[in-house]
């Protein structure tokens, strides 16, 4: 694969990830027990922060796919992580740049649960 094709593919994956993360549409959103145990309003604020996140830098996004982030809220640290599965969510996606064969799963967790 040429560098232009690689960059185009990566940009496509990042675009799909951003669209899903900002809307929570087009995949599955899950949370760990630690996040689920938060008071409802804290969860709402955390989910809003995940949707608004745009601080993707080489340190937290080395592959430029916009698939991971760190959020600090009320003195606690939270991560979100996007994973790519096949349509049935049984195996990894063969091509995360192709939405017809990819189910995106966004996991929101407390940092200590990672």
Secondary structure, DSSP 8 states (H G I E B T S, - for coil): --HHHHHHHHHHHHHHHHHHHHH--SEEEEE-HHHHTS-HHHHHHHHHHHHH-----TTT-TTSS--EEEEEETTEEEEEEEEEE-TTSSSB-S-TT-GGG-EEEEEEEEGGG-
